Amino acid sequence: MPRAKNNVAARKRHKKILKLARGYRLGKHRLYRTAKDQVEKSLQYAYRDRRQKKRNFRRLWIVRINAACREHGLTYSQFIHGLKEKNIDLNRKALAHLAMHEPDAFKALVEQVAK
């Protein structure tokens, strides 16, 4: 009796990996072994960077808030401390949006905190 090689499943596995490897350069999109290695590494990067994205955006928001606060004579830490004392619950994303796109509203917040 001949040996069954299960070509259908193997081809499906290979196609799945090569589909994920589209757009990679050189053999990484063409050769199964190198494509498999690169796809695994890429998925690891994607997993890691989904978490890093949250950190990076928080850092960006803090920089923007700090810059806007300094225009009004306050530091970031003084501003955040003042918000907490006044029980103003706005997250950093919203504060950064106000600082960038609605400077009048942000100035009103700074004046509230500065009192």
Secondary structure, 3 states (H helix, E strand, C coil): CCCCCCHHHHHHHHHHHHHHCCCCCHHHHCCHHHHHHHHHHHHHHHHHHHHHHHHHHHHHHHHHHHHHHHHCCCCHHHHHHHHHHCCCCCCHHHHHHHHHHCHHHHHHHHHHHHC
